[in-house]
Amino acid sequence: EVDSVLRRVRAASGGFAQARLVHRLDASTSGVLALALDAPSAAALSQQWRDRSVSKRYEAVVAGALPDGSGEVCLALSRCAVADRLGLTRMVPARDGLPCRTTYTVTRRHANG
């Protein structure tokens, strides 16, 4: 049997034997997995992804200081192949790319910046 996150979750104590992999978010970057603990939940979550009704929230640590407490970045992005052993792609700014909008809010500032 292949060693995988899903196999490990199913094997963990706590009643996760029916866990299902629902979606791999941003596979070319973080590869975060969305899991459901049972088949009905997996079906409902899968439908939300198909309907594009899922909203995602990211948290990041940023080098430097953002001047404002919140803001918006609007930029057209396109996929670019990354020269690495996994053959992944990366999103890069491009005039003919897809329009993207990211809003941000500073939730905490560290003492060093």
C-alpha positions as CSV (number, residue, x, y, z in Angstrom):
1,E,0.0,0.0,0.0
2,V,1.3,3.5,-0.9
3,D,2.2,5.7,2.0
4,S,0.0,8.8,1.8
5,V,-1.7,11.4,3.9
6,L,-5.1,9.8,3.4
7,R,-3.8,6.4,4.5
8,R,-2.3,7.9,7.6
9,V,-5.5,9.8,8.5
10,R,-7.6,6.7,8.0
11,A,-5.2,4.7,10.3
12,A,-5.2,7.4,13.0
13,S,-7.2,6.8,16.1
14,G,-10.4,8.9,16.4
15,G,-12.7,7.3,13.9
16,F,-11.3,8.6,10.6
17,A,-11.5,5.3,8.7
18,Q,-14.1,6.8,6.3
19,A,-12.0,9.9,5.5
20,R,-12.0,11.0,1.9
21,L,-9.7,13.3,-0.1
22,V,-11.9,16.1,-1.4
23,H,-9.5,18.6,-3.0
24,R,-5.9,19.6,-3.3
25,L,-5.8,23.4,-3.0
26,D,-3.1,25.2,-5.0
27,A,-1.3,22.0,-5.9
28,S,1.5,24.0,-7.7
29,T,2.3,25.9,-4.6
30,S,1.4,24.8,-1.1
31,G,-0.4,21.6,-1.9
32,V,-2.8,21.9,1.1
33,L,-5.2,19.0,1.2
34,A,-8.9,19.3,2.0
35,L,-10.3,16.1,3.6
36,A,-13.8,15.1,4.7
37,L,-14.4,12.6,7.5
38,D,-17.2,10.7,5.7
39,A,-18.8,10.2,2.3
40,P,-21.7,12.6,2.7
41,S,-19.4,15.4,3.8
42,A,-17.1,14.6,0.9
43,A,-20.0,14.8,-1.6
44,A,-21.1,18.2,-0.1
45,L,-17.6,19.7,-0.2
46,S,-17.0,18.4,-3.7
47,Q,-20.2,20.1,-4.9
48,Q,-19.0,23.4,-3.3
49,W,-15.8,23.2,-5.3
50,R,-17.7,22.4,-8.5
51,D,-20.0,25.4,-7.8
52,R,-17.0,27.6,-7.0
53,S,-18.7,28.6,-3.8
54,V,-15.6,27.9,-1.6
55,S,-13.8,30.9,-0.3
56,K,-10.1,30.5,0.8
57,R,-8.3,32.5,3.4
58,Y,-4.5,32.5,3.5
59,E,-2.1,33.8,6.2
60,A,1.4,34.8,5.5
61,V,4.5,36.2,7.2
62,V,5.9,39.0,5.0
63,A,9.4,40.4,5.0
64,G,9.4,44.1,5.4
65,A,6.5,46.3,6.4
66,L,3.3,47.0,4.6
67,P,2.5,50.8,4.9
68,D,-1.2,50.4,5.5
69,G,-3.2,48.1,7.7
70,S,-5.1,46.8,4.7
71,G,-5.2,47.0,0.9
72,E,-5.7,45.3,-2.4
73,V,-3.4,44.0,-5.1
74,C,-4.9,43.8,-8.6
75,L,-2.6,42.0,-11.1
76,A,-3.0,39.8,-14.1
77,L,-1.3,36.4,-13.6
78,S,-0.3,33.6,-15.9
79,R,1.2,30.2,-15.4
80,C,4.9,29.8,-15.9
81,A,6.7,26.4,-15.9
82,V,9.2,26.2,-13.0
83,A,12.5,24.4,-13.7
84,D,12.5,22.0,-10.9
85,R,12.4,18.2,-10.4
86,L,8.6,18.2,-9.9
87,G,7.8,20.0,-13.1
88,L,5.4,22.4,-11.3
89,T,4.1,25.7,-12.5
90,R,4.1,29.1,-10.8
91,M,1.8,32.1,-11.3
92,V,3.7,35.2,-12.5
93,P,2.6,38.7,-13.5
94,A,1.7,38.9,-17.2
95,R,-0.2,41.5,-19.3
96,D,-2.3,38.8,-21.0
97,G,-2.8,36.8,-17.8
98,L,-6.0,36.3,-15.8
99,P,-7.1,39.3,-13.8
100,C,-6.6,38.5,-10.1
101,R,-7.5,40.5,-7.0
102,T,-6.1,39.9,-3.5
103,T,-7.2,41.8,-0.5
104,Y,-5.1,41.8,2.6
105,T,-5.3,42.9,6.2
106,V,-2.4,43.2,8.6
107,T,-3.3,41.2,11.7
108,R,-0.1,41.4,13.6
109,R,3.2,43.3,13.4
110,H,6.4,41.8,14.7
111,A,8.9,43.9,16.7
112,N,11.6,43.6,14.0
113,G,9.4,45.2,11.3
